[in-house]
Amino acid sequence: TDRLYHTTTKVFKIVECKECRLIRLEPRPTLKELAAYYPDLYWFLPEGKVGRFAEGYRRFVLRDHLRFVKQAVANSDRTGYVVDVGCGNGLLLGMLPYKKILGLDLSPKAISVAWRQNGVPGACADLLNAPLPPGSCSVVSMFHVLEHLLEPVRYLQAAREILTPGGRLVVQVPNVSCWQFMLFGERWNGLDVPRHLFNFRQRDLISLLDFCGFEVTRRKHFSLRDNPAGLATTLAPGLDPMARRVRQIKEGALKRFLKDGLYFALVLLALPPTLLGAACGAGSTIMIEARKKA
């Protein structure tokens, strides 16, 4: 069930197809049910709610993503927009040294914060109805988006349509063939029941991209933001700072400080094993750059 945000007490199964071996959530939630599984402040916080240390930490751990996207831009024709799907507060786009940027998010509050806090223009839309004409984007990024979608194929096809001929797609998802999943099973944070509808192995993701008209050019199995923190949250979901804030758990300043400190210590301890797992191709995330096939 929902170990992180406690949005439901409903119990789900994680099932694997006997033929293609794709792993998914069962039963599949309806759109109405899915909406209830996303807290109001899912993956972003309003202005003034992030301290200086937390903001500095977030900028530091986003460097992996930042470098990956900048390289994708360098590999593209650099004529169109850089679009981040599910942009949240727009921090990643705001850190990029480019003017032609656009964030997409289904939360109007997130889009407002992205503009006010990080100067990122955005649209409250998904990729299927985004205000972007065909061939207008040099890079489309989807960090932890595909696993949430009922129809990931349609999303990837929409991304392909708006990319320029030399455009690049950047995708990151949890890696279900990682050591963490083999070790922790249903308690692995990367499953994020009930919000993750599909759970991809690397081969699943590459096959999906190929089917949608993309060719993989780069891949990476480590994310400084996601891999160590994911292991820490797997071990102690009750300490996860974002989950505690989203659930609006009442804590005194001292208690909050101690819990945040314990969680940060867990993240530091998780760094060596997650680096080792990534070096062996069994990291808990997969980050991929792909180009449009001719």
Buried (B, 14 or more C-beta within 10 A) or exposed (E): EBBBBEBBEEEBEBEEEEEEEBBBBEEEBEEEBBEEBBBEBBBBBBEEEBEEEBEEBBBEBBEBBBEBBBBBBEBBEBBBBBBBBBBBBBBBBBBBEBEBBBBBBBBEBBBBBBBEBBEBBBBBBBBEEBEBEEBBBBBBBBBBBBBBBEEBEBBBBBBBBBBBEBBBBBBBBBBBBBBBBEEBEEEBBBBBBBBBBBBBBBEBBBBBBEEBBBEBBBBBBBBBBBBBBBBBBBBEBEBBBBBBBBBEEEBEEEEBEEBBEEBBEBBEEBBEBBBEBBEEEBBBBBBBBBBBEE
